[in-house]
Amino acid sequence: MPPTSSPSLRERKKVETWTAIHEAAASLAQQRGLEHATVEAIAESAGVSPRTFFNYFPSKEDAVLGLHEPVLDAAEAAKLGGAQDLLEQVTLLLVAVARSSIRDTDNARRRLILKRHPHLFARQMEYMAKAEALVCQAVAGHFSRDPDWAAGAGGFSPEETARMTVMLAAVPAKFRAKSTDFDPATGLTPEDLAPAVALFHHLQRKLS
């Protein structure tokens, strides 16, 4: 197995600066309220300039929640090919891309901030929509390369078929996330999702 390269000093500094800004923003929002967590106050607390702040976050709301642009890993997307259960694989991909938007953040603290400032949910959902769009593109690409799916389904194009597939794949994830024993700190794991996917398939057969 080839050795993995360590992050460069520049990359480590970027991570440290991102973390400092996010921590300053989240702490100010918790301690003094969102209205007092201005870009200027966040930048001063983090020890950076307002200009540097905007190199890392487009808004103070993004900094408070610790939101990243979602990323789709090519190796994960490649697993769509040959997957025994395509719906489950799309569900796992959707969860992975969605989690890339909130990686390396304190889930419990973010939930408290969202509870205190519910209007921030809209901002988080914008990032989830971006994640869903990335997965739709990956699934559409997979369909276009697969002879069984290249023509789409039921008269709908591969892109439309992919969008419906991703919407369906989100159902098991949402079901699990709303379960009474769901632990936000752990998040959605493949092991947790498997029973929800099985239930989805069972209902699909029973309702068809």
N, C-alpha and C positions, 0 to 999 in steps of 0.2 A: 504494500500500500504506500503510495507516494506521500511524503511529509506535507502537511498543510502549512502554507506560508503564514507567518505571524503578521498582524496588522502593523502598518508602518507608523512611525512617530506622528506623521500628519493625520493619519486616520484615527489614532488614539486621541490626539488633541481635539479632533472634531467631535468624537464621542463624549469626551470630557466637557467640552463647551456646551453641547446639546443637553447633556445631563444637568449641568449647572443652571442653565436657563430654565429647563423644565422644573427642576426642584425649587428654584426661586419663585417661579410662577405659581406652582401648586401650593407652596407654603403661604405665599401672600394671599392667595384666594381663600385658603382655609382660615388663616389667622385674622385677616383684615376685611375679607369680603372681595368678591370679584370686581366691584367698582373701584376698589383701591389698588387692584393689581394691574396698574397701567404698564404700558411698554417701558416707559422711563423708569418706573419703580422696579420692574422685573430686571431690566438691564443693570441698574445700579446694584441690586442685591446679588446678581450673578457675576458682577465685576466685568461686564462687557459694555460696549457702546450700543445705543439703539440701532445703529446701522448693522452691527454684528448680529443683533437679535433677529433682524429681518433676513439675514442670510440663512437662518435656521428655521424660523417659523413665519408663516404669512400673517398670523394674528395672535393676539394674546390668548384667545380661546384655545387655539391649537397648542400653545405652550403650556397652558394650565392642564389640559388633558394629556399632554405628551403624545401627540399624534404624529405619525410618520406617513409619508406617501406609501401606499401599499405596494408590495413587491411580489411578483410571481416567479417562483424558482423554476427554471427550465427543467431541472431533473424531476421535480414533482409533477409538472405538466406532462412530461413524457410518460408517466405512469398511466395516463389515460389509455394509451395504446396497449391492447391486450389485457385490460382489466377484466377480471371475471365478473365483477359487479360494478358496472359503470356508474350507476347512481351513487354508490358508496364512495367511489374514487373521486367523483365530482364534489361530494359533500366534504371529504377530507381536504381537497384542494381549496375549496371555498373557505373552510375554517382556517387553513394555513395562511392564505392570503389576507384574510380579515385580521388575523392575529398579528401579521407583520405591521399593521398600522398602529398597534398598541403594545409593541414589544418593549421589554425592559422598563415597564412602568409598574407602579403599585396599584394593582387592580382594586384593592379594598379602598384605598384613598380616592381613586377616580370615581368609584361608585358613590362615595360620600359627597364628593364635589358635585356630581350629577344630581344627586338627591337634593342638595341645597340650591343648585342652579339648574333646574330641569330644562331650561331653554338651550343648554349646551348639548343636549341629546341631538338636536338638529345638526350641529357641527360634526359630531361623531358619526351620525348616519350618512353624512356626505362622504366620509372616508369609506364607510362600508359599501356605499354605492360604487365608489371607484374600484374597490376590491371585487365586487360582483362583476363589473364591466371587464376587468382583466380576465376573470375566470371565463366569462362568456366568450371572449376572444380566443382563449385557449381551447375551449370545447368546440367552438365553430371551426377552428383550424384542424382539430382532430377529426371532426365530421367530414370536412372537405377532403381529407386524405383517405378516408375509409370508404371503400366502394359501397358498403351497406348503408352509409349515411350521406354520401356525397350529394344525393338528390334531395336531401331533406326528408321530411315525414309529413304524410297527410296533406300534401300540396303546399307545405310551408318550406321556406328556404332553410339551408343549414344554419344560417345566423339566427333565424326565428326559432328553429328547433333547439339550438344551443341555449337560447335565452329561456325557453320553457324548461329545459333540462336543469339549468342552474336554479331556477325558481323552485322546482320540485326538490332539488338536492338540498335546498335551504331548510326544508320542512323538518327533517330529523334533527338538524342542529338546533333549530328554534324549540322543538319539542323537548330536547334534552336540557337546554339552557333554562327552561321554565319548570323543570322538575324540582320537587321540594328538596331533594338531596344533592342538588347541583352545587358544587363549590366553585365560586368565581375565581378564587385564588389559584386553583388547579386548571380551570378552563376546560375546554372540550378536548377530550383525548380520543384516539381511535377506539380504545376499549369501551369508553362510555358511549360512543356513537353507534357501535355495532348493534346493540339491542333496539335502538330507535330506528335504525335502517331496516332491521328485520321486521319490526312492526309495520313500517311503511309498506314493505313488499307484501306482507300478509294482508293488509287492508286493500292494497291495490288489486290483489287477486280476488279478494272477497267482494269488492265493490264493482269489479268489471263484469 
